[in-house]
Amino acid sequence: MYEYIQGDIAELTPTYVVVEAGGVGYYLTISLQ
């Protein structure tokens, strides 16, 4: 599990975000609760 990821936001929606860091895109889900 990752605690912290710093990078550019490649995609942002109400339910997920894609963060590009070091040439890798991290798909992170966003809790709606």
CHARMM internal coordinates of N, CA and C (Angstrom, degrees):
IC EDIT
DIST 1 N 1 CA 1.4530
DIST 1 CA 1 C 1.5265
ANGL 1 N 1 CA 1 C 108.74
DIST 1 C 2 N 1.3194
ANGL 1 CA 1 C 2 N 114.89
DIHE 1 N 1 CA 1 C 2 N 142.01
DIST 2 N 2 CA 1.4616
ANGL 1 C 2 N 2 CA 120.70
DIHE 1 CA 1 C 2 N 2 CA 178.68
DIST 2 CA 2 C 1.5212
ANGL 2 N 2 CA 2 C 109.63
DIHE 1 C 2 N 2 CA 2 C -97.81
DIST 2 C 3 N 1.3126
ANGL 2 CA 2 C 3 N 115.31
DIHE 2 N 2 CA 2 C 3 N 140.60
DIST 3 N 3 CA 1.4571
ANGL 2 C 3 N 3 CA 119.74
DIHE 2 CA 2 C 3 N 3 CA 176.84
DIST 3 CA 3 C 1.5237
ANGL 3 N 3 CA 3 C 111.25
DIHE 2 C 3 N 3 CA 3 C -96.74
DIST 3 C 4 N 1.3326
ANGL 3 CA 3 C 4 N 117.01
DIHE 3 N 3 CA 3 C 4 N -30.39
DIST 4 N 4 CA 1.4560
ANGL 3 C 4 N 4 CA 120.44
DIHE 3 CA 3 C 4 N 4 CA -174.66
DIST 4 CA 4 C 1.5163
ANGL 4 N 4 CA 4 C 109.96
DIHE 3 C 4 N 4 CA 4 C -150.24
DIST 4 C 5 N 1.3290
ANGL 4 CA 4 C 5 N 117.27
DIHE 4 N 4 CA 4 C 5 N 131.40
DIST 5 N 5 CA 1.4621
ANGL 4 C 5 N 5 CA 122.90
DIHE 4 CA 4 C 5 N 5 CA 175.00
DIST 5 CA 5 C 1.5168
ANGL 5 N 5 CA 5 C 107.20
DIHE 4 C 5 N 5 CA 5 C -131.89
DIST 5 C 6 N 1.3315
ANGL 5 CA 5 C 6 N 116.33
DIHE 5 N 5 CA 5 C 6 N 126.65
DIST 6 N 6 CA 1.4575
ANGL 5 C 6 N 6 CA 121.14
DIHE 5 CA 5 C 6 N 6 CA 178.33
DIST 6 CA 6 C 1.5147
ANGL 6 N 6 CA 6 C 108.88
DIHE 5 C 6 N 6 CA 6 C -116.46
DIST 6 C 7 N 1.3153
ANGL 6 CA 6 C 7 N 117.06
DIHE 6 N 6 CA 6 C 7 N 130.56
DIST 7 N 7 CA 1.4521
ANGL 6 C 7 N 7 CA 121.32
DIHE 6 CA 6 C 7 N 7 CA 179.72
DIST 7 CA 7 C 1.5151
ANGL 7 N 7 CA 7 C 110.78
DIHE 6 C 7 N 7 CA 7 C 176.98
DIST 7 C 8 N 1.3133
ANGL 7 CA 7 C 8 N 115.39
DIHE 7 N 7 CA 7 C 8 N -167.00
DIST 8 N 8 CA 1.4583
ANGL 7 C 8 N 8 CA 121.43
DIHE 7 CA 7 C 8 N 8 CA -179.20
DIST 8 CA 8 C 1.5245
ANGL 8 N 8 CA 8 C 110.27
DIHE 7 C 8 N 8 CA 8 C -90.45
DIST 8 C 9 N 1.3247
ANGL 8 CA 8 C 9 N 116.24
DIHE 8 N 8 CA 8 C 9 N 140.64
DIST 9 N 9 CA 1.4613
ANGL 8 C 9 N 9 CA 120.92
DIHE 8 CA 8 C 9 N 9 CA 176.16
DIST 9 CA 9 C 1.5231
ANGL 9 N 9 CA 9 C 108.08
DIHE 8 C 9 N 9 CA 9 C -79.03
DIST 9 C 10 N 1.3269
ANGL 9 CA 9 C 10 N 116.23
DIHE 9 N 9 CA 9 C 10 N 114.98
DIST 10 N 10 CA 1.4593
ANGL 9 C 10 N 10 CA 121.68
DIHE 9 CA 9 C 10 N 10 CA -179.66
DIST 10 CA 10 C 1.5240
ANGL 10 N 10 CA 10 C 111.25
DIHE 9 C 10 N 10 CA 10 C -88.77
DIST 10 C 11 N 1.3352
ANGL 10 CA 10 C 11 N 116.61
DIHE 10 N 10 CA 10 C 11 N -31.68
DIST 11 N 11 CA 1.4710
ANGL 10 C 11 N 11 CA 121.41
DIHE 10 CA 10 C 11 N 11 CA -179.54
DIST 11 CA 11 C 1.5196
ANGL 11 N 11 CA 11 C 108.63
DIHE 10 C 11 N 11 CA 11 C -154.03
DIST 11 C 12 N 1.3216
ANGL 11 CA 11 C 12 N 116.44
DIHE 11 N 11 CA 11 C 12 N 140.02
DIST 12 N 12 CA 1.4614
ANGL 11 C 12 N 12 CA 121.23
DIHE 11 CA 11 C 12 N 12 CA -179.18
DIST 12 CA 12 C 1.5224
ANGL 12 N 12 CA 12 C 109.24
DIHE 11 C 12 N 12 CA 12 C -139.24
DIST 12 C 13 N 1.3329
ANGL 12 CA 12 C 13 N 115.30
DIHE 12 N 12 CA 12 C 13 N 125.21
DIST 13 N 13 CA 1.4625
ANGL 12 C 13 N 13 CA 122.14
DIHE 12 CA 12 C 13 N 13 CA 175.51
DIST 13 CA 13 C 1.5278
ANGL 13 N 13 CA 13 C 107.33
DIHE 12 C 13 N 13 CA 13 C -131.38
DIST 13 C 14 N 1.3226
ANGL 13 CA 13 C 14 N 118.54
DIHE 13 N 13 CA 13 C 14 N 172.50
DIST 14 N 14 CA 1.4669
ANGL 13 C 14 N 14 CA 119.50
DIHE 13 CA 13 C 14 N 14 CA 177.77
DIST 14 CA 14 C 1.5336
ANGL 14 N 14 CA 14 C 114.01
DIHE 13 C 14 N 14 CA 14 C -63.88
DIST 14 C 15 N 1.3463
ANGL 14 CA 14 C 15 N 118.42
DIHE 14 N 14 CA 14 C 15 N -20.99
DIST 15 N 15 CA 1.4667
ANGL 14 C 15 N 15 CA 120.06
DIHE 14 CA 14 C 15 N 15 CA -175.56
DIST 15 CA 15 C 1.5230
ANGL 15 N 15 CA 15 C 114.61
DIHE 14 C 15 N 15 CA 15 C -111.35
DIST 15 C 16 N 1.3333
ANGL 15 CA 15 C 16 N 118.19
DIHE 15 N 15 CA 15 C 16 N -14.47
DIST 16 N 16 CA 1.4655
ANGL 15 C 16 N 16 CA 119.75
DIHE 15 CA 15 C 16 N 16 CA 178.40
DIST 16 CA 16 C 1.5201
ANGL 16 N 16 CA 16 C 111.47
DIHE 15 C 16 N 16 CA 16 C -155.92
DIST 16 C 17 N 1.3216
ANGL 16 CA 16 C 17 N 114.97
DIHE 16 N 16 CA 16 C 17 N 163.07
DIST 17 N 17 CA 1.4631
ANGL 16 C 17 N 17 CA 122.18
DIHE 16 CA 16 C 17 N 17 CA 175.90
DIST 17 CA 17 C 1.5236
ANGL 17 N 17 CA 17 C 107.71
DIHE 16 C 17 N 17 CA 17 C -136.29
DIST 17 C 18 N 1.3206
ANGL 17 CA 17 C 18 N 116.91
DIHE 17 N 17 CA 17 C 18 N 144.59
DIST 18 N 18 CA 1.4585
ANGL 17 C 18 N 18 CA 122.14
DIHE 17 CA 17 C 18 N 18 CA 173.53
DIST 18 CA 18 C 1.5226
ANGL 18 N 18 CA 18 C 106.80
DIHE 17 C 18 N 18 CA 18 C -111.35
DIST 18 C 19 N 1.3332
ANGL 18 CA 18 C 19 N 116.49
DIHE 18 N 18 CA 18 C 19 N 119.22
DIST 19 N 19 CA 1.4601
ANGL 18 C 19 N 19 CA 122.77
DIHE 18 CA 18 C 19 N 19 CA 179.23
DIST 19 CA 19 C 1.5164
ANGL 19 N 19 CA 19 C 108.15
DIHE 18 C 19 N 19 CA 19 C -109.11
DIST 19 C 20 N 1.3316
ANGL 19 CA 19 C 20 N 116.90
DIHE 19 N 19 CA 19 C 20 N 124.78
DIST 20 N 20 CA 1.4615
ANGL 19 C 20 N 20 CA 121.34
DIHE 19 CA 19 C 20 N 20 CA 178.24
DIST 20 CA 20 C 1.5225
ANGL 20 N 20 CA 20 C 108.68
DIHE 19 C 20 N 20 CA 20 C -96.52
DIST 20 C 21 N 1.3365
ANGL 20 CA 20 C 21 N 115.77
DIHE 20 N 20 CA 20 C 21 N 120.20
DIST 21 N 21 CA 1.4600
ANGL 20 C 21 N 21 CA 122.01
DIHE 20 CA 20 C 21 N 21 CA -179.27
DIST 21 CA 21 C 1.5203
ANGL 21 N 21 CA 21 C 108.98
DIHE 20 C 21 N 21 CA 21 C -140.41
DIST 21 C 22 N 1.3058
ANGL 21 CA 21 C 22 N 116.85
DIHE 21 N 21 CA 21 C 22 N 120.57
DIST 22 N 22 CA 1.4602
ANGL 21 C 22 N 22 CA 120.68
DIHE 21 CA 21 C 22 N 22 CA 178.05
DIST 22 CA 22 C 1.5109
ANGL 22 N 22 CA 22 C 113.48
DIHE 21 C 22 N 22 CA 22 C 65.11
DIST 22 C 23 N 1.3189
ANGL 22 CA 22 C 23 N 117.87
DIHE 22 N 22 CA 22 C 23 N 31.25
DIST 23 N 23 CA 1.4580
ANGL 22 C 23 N 23 CA 121.19
DIHE 22 CA 22 C 23 N 23 CA 179.60
DIST 23 CA 23 C 1.5163
ANGL 23 N 23 CA 23 C 114.74
DIHE 22 C 23 N 23 CA 23 C 81.02
DIST 23 C 24 N 1.3284
ANGL 23 CA 23 C 24 N 117.20
DIHE 23 N 23 CA 23 C 24 N 5.11
DIST 24 N 24 CA 1.4667
ANGL 23 C 24 N 24 CA 122.16
DIHE 23 CA 23 C 24 N 24 CA 179.50
DIST 24 CA 24 C 1.5235
ANGL 24 N 24 CA 24 C 108.16
DIHE 23 C 24 N 24 CA 24 C -117.78
DIST 24 C 25 N 1.3348
ANGL 24 CA 24 C 25 N 116.83
DIHE 24 N 24 CA 24 C 25 N 134.53
DIST 25 N 25 CA 1.4542
ANGL 24 C 25 N 25 CA 121.20
DIHE 24 CA 24 C 25 N 25 CA 176.44
DIST 25 CA 25 C 1.5203
ANGL 25 N 25 CA 25 C 110.32
DIHE 24 C 25 N 25 CA 25 C -95.29
DIST 25 C 26 N 1.3172
ANGL 25 CA 25 C 26 N 116.59
DIHE 25 N 25 CA 25 C 26 N 123.15
DIST 26 N 26 CA 1.4644
ANGL 25 C 26 N 26 CA 122.02
DIHE 25 CA 25 C 26 N 26 CA -179.70
DIST 26 CA 26 C 1.5287
ANGL 26 N 26 CA 26 C 108.98
DIHE 25 C 26 N 26 CA 26 C -103.06
DIST 26 C 27 N 1.3306
ANGL 26 CA 26 C 27 N 116.33
DIHE 26 N 26 CA 26 C 27 N 120.31
DIST 27 N 27 CA 1.4610
ANGL 26 C 27 N 27 CA 123.38
DIHE 26 CA 26 C 27 N 27 CA 178.55
DIST 27 CA 27 C 1.5242
ANGL 27 N 27 CA 27 C 107.01
DIHE 26 C 27 N 27 CA 27 C -90.12
DIST 27 C 28 N 1.3238
ANGL 27 CA 27 C 28 N 116.69
DIHE 27 N 27 CA 27 C 28 N 116.09
DIST 28 N 28 CA 1.4587
ANGL 27 C 28 N 28 CA 121.40
DIHE 27 CA 27 C 28 N 28 CA -176.51
DIST 28 CA 28 C 1.5230
ANGL 28 N 28 CA 28 C 109.12
DIHE 27 C 28 N 28 CA 28 C -120.88
DIST 28 C 29 N 1.3200
ANGL 28 CA 28 C 29 N 116.67
DIHE 28 N 28 CA 28 C 29 N 124.09
DIST 29 N 29 CA 1.4599
ANGL 28 C 29 N 29 CA 120.09
DIHE 28 CA 28 C 29 N 29 CA 178.55
DIST 29 CA 29 C 1.5260
ANGL 29 N 29 CA 29 C 109.93
DIHE 28 C 29 N 29 CA 29 C -79.63
DIST 29 C 30 N 1.3241
ANGL 29 CA 29 C 30 N 115.50
DIHE 29 N 29 CA 29 C 30 N 149.49
DIST 30 N 30 CA 1.4592
ANGL 29 C 30 N 30 CA 122.42
DIHE 29 CA 29 C 30 N 30 CA 179.68
DIST 30 CA 30 C 1.5194
ANGL 30 N 30 CA 30 C 107.70
DIHE 29 C 30 N 30 CA 30 C -112.81
DIST 30 C 31 N 1.3157
ANGL 30 CA 30 C 31 N 116.59
DIHE 30 N 30 CA 30 C 31 N 125.42
DIST 31 N 31 CA 1.4623
ANGL 30 C 31 N 31 CA 121.12
DIHE 30 CA 30 C 31 N 31 CA 178.92
DIST 31 CA 31 C 1.5244
ANGL 31 N 31 CA 31 C 109.87
DIHE 30 C 31 N 31 CA 31 C -71.72
DIST 31 C 32 N 1.3123
ANGL 31 CA 31 C 32 N 116.37
DIHE 31 N 31 CA 31 C 32 N 135.47
DIST 32 N 32 CA 1.4583
ANGL 31 C 32 N 32 CA 121.11
DIHE 31 CA 31 C 32 N 32 CA 178.47
DIST 32 CA 32 C 1.5194
ANGL 32 N 32 CA 32 C 111.90
DIHE 31 C 32 N 32 CA 32 C -90.89
DIST 32 C 33 N 1.3059
ANGL 32 CA 32 C 33 N 117.79
DIHE 32 N 32 CA 32 C 33 N 3.35
DIST 33 N 33 CA 1.4648
ANGL 32 C 33 N 33 CA 121.69
DIHE 32 CA 32 C 33 N 33 CA -179.44
DIST 33 CA 33 C 1.5014
ANGL 33 N 33 CA 33 C 111.01
DIHE 32 C 33 N 33 CA 33 C -92.08
END
COOR INIT
IC SEED 1 N 1 CA 1 C
IC BUILD
